[in-house]
Amino acid sequence: MARITFIEEMAGDVINNDTRLDLQRRTPESSTSHARIVNIAHSIDITIVTVCFNPLKAGRREVFLKNLDSVQAQESVRLEHLIIDGASTDGTIEWLKSYKCTNHDIRILSKPDSGIYDAMNNGISLARGKYILFLNSDDYFHDSCGMAVSLARIRALQCDFTFAPIRFSDSSVRHNSPQLAPQKRLHRFLISWSFSHQSMLTSRSLLQKLDGFDTSYHSAADYDLLLRMIAVGAKGCFVPLAFSTFTPGGFSYSEENAKLIKEECICALQSFFKNFYSVEMNHQEVEYIFTHHVFLRKYIDIYKQIQRLIRDRFIGTPTGLTTWLSRWFNYIKYYLKCINSSIE
């Protein structure tokens, strides 16, 4: 039966890198307890991590309830909903205690943190599922098969993460097209913010290997993490199903913060070019590439290498003659833009 558990109440039952004990030093009783917890962890396929801080005060009660209900509605998959709360003072914890979970366990950690990415890293440490998806408190699943389809896809194609289309909740945005349209926009891949973590299922072991999000970034740590995932050889697969709804607004939608996000994305991309391709690009060059989504003529070889990397690392995208022709048409058109690109 599904239940709500507060992680502080679990004491030694929390198994993560910081609390794992040497089994050889345990008493038979504690070893039995440890085995019970490990069995629970092994039975969970997916951990949905939701980070929040004073959502009720921000007027997000209704959409947060949609978030909770949509996770509970996920079918044909074994998952847990891990809520990382930044020590809210608006009654969020009391409200969560009254929520009736029906299908999947909810685990809650409420303690101060240093920001959203620190909280997400806490989620990685405490997750028991083999795969993790980060679903913000004002986002939700609109398809109850989303997790089952993504899980089947990542297992069948033996990848490290999935990516999928998302839907916008803003009524002025009336499309369900992917952030990345695989048949049309591969030429822009990795030099724009192509993915939304609301639809990305990612291997927990990969996230742990990379030490999670780099908290030196205030707003673009997820873009940096994606680039680092690619750099260590991670493979991704496309899920042809829009199952997540994204709610526009929040941090990234103010003009001041949008500038910060852009600057941090440029820094992350600059590091990627340097560390993965051993190419020292100056800030102006990377800014041009990120802003215009066009490589400078002098770096056309890097573009070709990225095209090969995409073909090798990203699978399950649409195929067929029409798709092939569309890709080549866009490739040629984009190649000509690169040849004619310059910085004034």
C-alpha positions in Angstrom: 0.0 0.0 0.0 1.3 3.4 -0.9 2.4 5.7 2.0 4.0 9.0 2.8 7.3 8.8 4.7 9.4 11.7 6.1 13.1 10.9 5.5 14.1 12.4 8.9 11.9 9.7 10.5 13.7 6.9 8.7 17.0 7.6 10.5 19.4 4.7 9.5 17.0 3.5 6.8 18.3 6.1 4.4 20.7 4.4 2.0 23.0 6.7 0.1 26.7 7.4 -0.4 27.0 9.3 2.9 25.2 6.8 5.1 26.0 3.5 3.6 27.7 1.3 6.2 30.1 -1.6 5.9 28.0 -4.8 6.2 30.9 -6.6 7.8 30.6 -4.3 10.9 26.9 -4.8 11.3 25.1 -7.1 13.7 22.9 -9.8 12.3 19.9 -7.7 13.1 21.2 -4.6 11.4 22.2 -6.7 8.4 18.7 -8.0 8.1 17.3 -4.4 8.2 19.8 -3.4 5.6 18.8 -6.3 3.3 15.2 -5.2 3.6 16.0 -1.7 2.6 18.1 -2.8 -0.3 15.3 -5.1 -1.5 13.0 -2.1 -1.5 15.5 -0.1 -3.5 15.9 -2.9 -6.0 12.2 -3.1 -6.6 11.9 0.6 -7.7 12.4 1.4 -11.3 12.1 5.2 -11.3 12.4 8.0 -8.8 10.5 11.2 -9.6 12.3 14.1 -7.8 10.3 17.2 -7.1 12.0 20.2 -5.6 10.0 22.9 -3.9 10.2 25.9 -1.5 7.1 27.7 -0.2 4.9 26.7 -3.2 1.7 27.5 -1.4 2.9 31.0 -0.7 3.7 31.4 -4.4 0.1 30.4 -5.3 1.0 27.0 -6.7 -1.2 24.8 -4.6 -3.4 23.8 -7.5 -0.7 23.0 -9.9 1.4 21.2 -7.2 -1.7 19.0 -6.6 -1.7 18.2 -10.3 2.0 17.3 -10.0 1.3 14.9 -7.1 -1.8 13.4 -8.8 -0.1 12.9 -12.1 2.8 10.9 -10.5 0.3 8.7 -8.6 -1.5 8.1 -11.9 1.5 6.6 -13.7 0.7 3.1 -14.8 2.7 -0.2 -15.3 5.8 1.0 -13.5 7.3 0.8 -10.0 8.2 4.3 -8.9 8.6 6.5 -5.9 8.0 10.3 -5.6 10.8 12.0 -3.7 9.9 15.5 -2.7 12.9 17.7 -1.6 11.5 20.7 0.3 13.8 23.6 1.2 12.3 24.0 4.7 9.1 25.7 3.6 7.4 28.0 6.2 4.1 28.3 4.4 2.4 25.1 5.5 3.6 23.0 2.6 4.7 20.1 4.9 1.4 20.0 6.8 -0.5 20.1 3.5 1.6 17.2 2.1 0.9 15.2 5.2 -2.8 15.3 4.4 -2.3 14.1 0.8 -3.6 10.7 0.1 -1.2 8.7 -2.1 -2.8 5.7 -3.8 -0.4 3.9 -6.0 3.2 5.0 -5.3 5.1 5.8 -2.2 6.0 9.5 -1.4 9.2 10.3 0.5 9.8 13.8 1.8 13.0 15.5 2.9 12.5 19.0 4.3 15.6 20.9 5.2 17.4 24.1 4.2 19.5 24.0 1.0 21.6 26.4 -1.0 19.4 26.5 -4.0 17.5 24.4 -6.6 20.5 22.5 -7.8 21.7 21.6 -4.3 18.2 20.3 -3.6 18.3 18.3 -6.9 21.6 16.8 -5.8 20.0 15.8 -2.5 17.4 14.0 -4.6 20.1 12.1 -6.5 21.7 11.0 -3.2 18.4 9.8 -1.8 16.8 8.2 -4.9 16.3 4.5 -4.8 15.1 4.1 -8.4 17.5 3.0 -11.2 16.4 6.0 -13.2 15.6 9.5 -12.1 13.3 12.2 -13.6 13.1 15.8 -12.2 9.6 17.2 -12.3 9.2 20.7 -10.9 6.4 21.4 -8.5 4.5 23.5 -11.1 4.9 20.9 -13.9 3.0 17.6 -14.3 2.5 14.5 -16.4 -0.6 14.7 -18.7 -0.2 11.1 -19.9 -0.3 8.2 -17.4 1.8 6.0 -19.7 4.8 8.4 -19.9 7.0 6.7 -17.4 6.2 3.2 -18.6 6.9 4.1 -22.2 10.2 5.9 -21.3 11.3 3.0 -19.2 10.6 0.4 -21.9 12.4 2.6 -24.4 15.6 3.1 -22.3 15.8 -0.6 -21.6 15.1 -1.8 -25.1 17.7 0.6 -26.7 20.1 0.2 -23.7 20.7 3.9 -23.3 21.7 6.2 -20.4 18.9 8.7 -20.8 15.7 9.5 -22.8 14.4 12.7 -24.2 10.9 13.5 -25.3 8.6 16.3 -26.5 6.9 18.5 -23.9 3.7 20.4 -23.9 3.3 24.0 -22.6 0.6 24.8 -20.2 0.4 28.4 -21.4 -2.7 28.6 -23.7 -0.8 31.0 -26.0 1.5 28.2 -26.9 -0.5 25.7 -28.9 1.9 23.0 -30.0 3.2 19.7 -28.7 6.4 19.7 -30.8 9.6 18.6 -29.2 12.2 20.9 -27.8 14.4 19.0 -30.2 12.7 18.0 -33.4 15.0 15.1 -34.4 14.2 15.2 -38.1 14.7 18.9 -38.5 17.0 20.4 -35.9 19.9 18.1 -35.4 22.2 20.8 -36.8 21.4 22.9 -33.7 21.9 20.0 -31.3 24.1 20.7 -28.2 24.5 24.4 -29.1 21.1 25.3 -27.8 19.1 24.2 -24.8 17.5 21.3 -26.5 16.1 19.3 -23.7 13.7 19.8 -20.8 14.4 17.7 -17.7 10.6 17.3 -17.2 10.8 14.6 -20.0 14.2 13.2 -19.4 14.7 9.9 -17.7 18.3 9.5 -16.7 20.4 6.7 -15.2 21.0 7.3 -11.5 24.4 5.7 -11.8 25.4 8.2 -14.5 24.2 11.2 -12.4 26.2 9.8 -9.4 29.3 9.3 -11.6 29.2 13.0 -12.6 28.6 14.1 -9.0 25.2 15.5 -10.1 24.7 19.2 -10.9 27.5 21.8 -10.6 26.1 24.2 -8.0 28.5 26.9 -9.1 25.9 27.5 -11.8 22.8 29.3 -10.5 20.5 28.7 -13.5 22.1 26.6 -16.2 23.5 23.6 -14.3 21.1 21.3 -16.2 22.5 22.4 -19.5 26.1 21.9 -18.1 25.1 18.5 -16.9 23.8 17.4 -20.3 27.1 18.5 -21.9 29.1 16.6 -19.3 26.9 13.5 -19.9 27.8 13.7 -23.6 31.4 14.2 -22.8 31.7 10.9 -20.8 30.0 8.9 -23.6 26.4 8.8 -22.5 23.8 7.7 -25.1 20.3 9.0 -25.3 17.2 7.8 -27.0 14.1 9.6 -28.3 10.7 8.9 -26.9 8.0 9.8 -29.5 5.4 10.7 -26.8 4.7 14.1 -25.3 3.8 13.2 -21.7 5.0 16.2 -19.6 3.4 19.6 -19.3 5.7 22.5 -18.6 4.4 25.6 -16.9 6.1 28.8 -18.2 7.1 31.4 -15.7 9.4 31.5 -12.7 13.1 32.2 -12.6 14.0 32.0 -16.2 11.3 34.3 -17.4 12.5 37.6 -16.0 14.8 39.7 -18.3 17.6 39.9 -15.7 17.7 36.1 -15.1 17.4 35.3 -18.8 20.7 37.2 -19.2 22.3 35.2 -16.4 21.0 31.9 -17.9 22.5 32.9 -21.3 25.9 33.8 -19.8 26.0 30.5 -17.9 25.1 28.5 -20.9 27.9 30.2 -22.9 30.4 29.3 -20.1 29.2 25.7 -20.1 29.4 25.4 -23.9 32.9 27.0 -23.9 34.1 24.4 -21.3 32.6 21.6 -23.5 34.4 22.7 -26.6 37.7 23.0 -24.6 37.4 19.7 -22.7 35.8 17.5 -25.3 37.3 18.9 -28.6 40.4 20.6 -27.2 39.4 23.8 -28.9 39.9 27.2 -27.2 37.1 29.5 -28.2 36.8 33.0 -26.8 33.7 34.2 -25.2 32.6 36.2 -28.2 32.8 33.2 -30.5 30.9 30.9 -28.2 28.2 33.6 -27.6 27.8 33.9 -31.4 27.4 30.2 -31.8 24.9 29.9 -28.9 22.9 32.9 -29.8 22.7 32.4 -33.6 22.9 28.5 -33.4 25.4 28.8 -36.2 29.1 27.7 -36.2 31.7 30.1 -37.4 33.4 29.2 -40.6 36.7 28.5 -38.8 35.0 25.9 -36.6 33.1 24.1 -39.4 35.2 20.9 -38.6 33.8 21.0 -35.0 30.3 21.1 -36.5 31.0 18.0 -38.6 32.3 16.2 -35.5 29.2 17.1 -33.6 27.1 15.7 -36.4 28.9 12.4 -36.2 28.6 12.4 -32.4 24.8 12.9 -32.7 24.5 10.0 -35.1 26.5 7.8 -32.7 25.0 8.8 -29.4 21.4 9.6 -30.1 19.2 6.8 -31.4 15.6 6.0 -31.9 14.9 9.2 -33.8 12.5 9.1 -36.8 13.7 7.3 -39.9 12.5 6.9 -43.5 13.0 8.5 -46.8 11.1 11.7 -46.0 13.1 12.2 -42.7 16.4 11.4 -44.5 15.7 14.0 -47.2 14.6 16.6 -44.6 17.7 16.1 -42.6 20.0 16.5 -45.7 18.1 19.6 -46.8 18.5 21.2 -43.4 22.1 20.0 -43.2 23.0 21.7 -46.5 21.1 24.9 -45.6 22.8 25.1 -42.2 26.2 24.3 -43.7 25.9 27.3 -46.0 25.0 29.5 -43.0 28.1 28.3 -41.3 30.3 29.0 -44.4 28.9 32.6 -44.5 29.0 33.2 -40.8 31.2 35.9 -39.3 31.5 38.1 -36.2 31.4 41.9 -36.8 
